[in-house]
Amino acid sequence: MGDFGMDDVERCRMFLPHLQRSAKVTRHLTASTTLMQSVHNTLEVHPDGVILLNRLGQILFANRMATSMAAASDSFVLRRKRILALKSDDNSELQRLIAAAIGSHRGPLDARVERF
């Protein structure tokens, strides 16, 4: 359609900050994605069982070793996004430890908060 004129160049200048910001966000997302994939791969091949939980105590990630250990069903299982010990007493203690680790445990000295 021909060469760009000065008016075309001026109109495109309006978009330059947006294009620069888009390029910057894309670089950051690419770097973050690469880092997360690297962490995932490192944890996946780790020789120990690794289980990551969210703030609700739900499983976000369980590596191959943890999944393999749970599949043996001799001490714990991974079920419905939860880790459960097979013995009732052990499971009570495990859930107490998980609650303490994620900050949802309330000790006898903690103030009670009613949630509606």
C-alpha positions as CSV (number, residue, x, y, z in Angstrom):
1,M,0.0,0.0,0.0
2,G,3.0,2.3,-0.2
3,D,5.4,3.9,2.3
4,F,4.4,5.0,5.8
5,G,3.8,8.7,6.1
6,M,4.6,10.8,9.2
7,D,1.0,10.7,10.3
8,D,1.2,6.9,10.3
9,V,4.4,6.9,12.3
10,E,2.9,9.4,14.9
11,R,-0.2,7.1,15.3
12,C,2.0,4.1,15.9
13,R,4.0,6.0,18.6
14,M,0.9,5.9,20.8
15,F,1.2,2.1,20.9
16,L,4.9,2.0,21.6
17,P,4.7,2.1,25.5
18,H,2.1,-0.7,25.4
19,L,4.2,-2.8,23.1
20,Q,7.2,-2.2,25.3
21,R,5.3,-3.2,28.4
22,S,3.9,-6.3,26.6
23,A,7.4,-7.3,25.7
24,K,8.6,-6.9,29.3
25,V,5.8,-8.9,30.7
26,T,6.4,-11.6,28.1
27,R,10.1,-11.8,29.1
28,H,9.2,-12.1,32.8
29,L,6.6,-14.8,32.2
30,T,9.0,-16.7,30.1
31,A,11.7,-16.5,32.8
32,S,9.2,-17.5,35.5
33,T,7.8,-20.4,33.5
34,T,11.4,-21.7,32.8
35,L,12.2,-21.4,36.5
36,M,9.0,-23.2,37.6
37,Q,9.6,-26.0,35.1
38,S,13.2,-26.4,36.4
39,V,12.0,-26.6,40.0
40,H,9.3,-29.1,39.0
41,N,11.8,-31.3,37.2
42,T,14.3,-31.1,40.1
43,L,11.6,-32.2,42.6
44,E,10.2,-34.9,40.4
45,V,13.5,-36.8,40.1
46,H,14.5,-36.2,43.8
47,P,15.3,-39.6,45.5
48,D,13.1,-38.7,48.5
49,G,9.4,-38.4,48.6
50,V,8.4,-34.7,48.2
51,I,4.8,-33.5,48.8
52,L,3.9,-29.9,48.6
53,L,0.7,-28.7,50.2
54,N,-1.3,-25.5,49.9
55,R,-2.7,-23.3,52.7
56,L,-5.7,-25.6,53.0
57,G,-3.5,-28.7,53.4
58,Q,-4.4,-30.0,50.0
59,I,-1.7,-31.6,47.8
60,L,-0.3,-29.3,45.1
61,F,2.5,-31.6,44.1
62,A,3.7,-35.1,44.9
63,N,6.8,-36.4,43.1
64,R,7.2,-39.9,41.7
65,M,8.8,-41.2,44.9
66,A,6.0,-39.9,47.1
67,T,3.4,-41.4,44.8
68,S,5.2,-44.7,44.7
69,M,5.5,-44.7,48.5
70,A,1.8,-44.0,48.8
71,A,0.9,-46.7,46.3
72,A,2.5,-49.3,48.6
73,S,-0.4,-48.4,51.1
74,D,1.7,-49.5,54.1
75,S,1.7,-46.3,56.1
76,F,0.0,-43.5,54.2
77,V,-2.1,-42.8,51.1
78,L,-2.7,-39.8,48.9
79,R,-6.5,-39.5,48.5
80,R,-8.7,-36.7,47.3
81,K,-5.9,-34.1,47.4
82,R,-5.0,-35.2,51.0
83,I,-2.2,-37.2,52.6
84,L,-3.7,-39.6,55.1
85,A,-1.9,-42.0,57.5
86,L,-3.5,-45.4,57.6
87,K,-3.5,-45.8,61.4
88,S,-6.1,-43.6,63.1
89,D,-3.7,-42.4,65.8
90,D,-1.0,-41.7,63.3
91,N,-3.4,-39.9,61.0
92,S,-4.6,-37.6,63.9
93,E,-1.0,-36.7,64.6
94,L,-0.2,-36.2,61.0
95,Q,-3.2,-33.9,60.4
96,R,-2.2,-32.0,63.6
97,L,1.3,-31.5,62.3
98,I,0.1,-30.4,58.9
99,A,-2.4,-27.9,60.5
100,A,0.5,-26.5,62.5
101,A,2.8,-26.3,59.5
102,I,0.2,-24.4,57.4
103,G,-0.8,-22.2,60.2
104,S,-4.4,-23.4,60.8
105,H,-3.6,-25.1,64.1
106,R,-5.1,-23.5,67.2
107,G,-3.4,-24.2,70.5
108,P,-5.1,-24.0,73.9
109,L,-3.8,-20.4,74.4
110,D,-5.0,-19.1,71.0
111,A,-8.0,-16.9,70.9
112,R,-11.1,-18.5,69.4
113,V,-12.4,-16.8,66.3
114,E,-15.9,-17.4,65.2
115,R,-16.3,-17.6,61.4
116,F,-19.6,-16.9,59.8
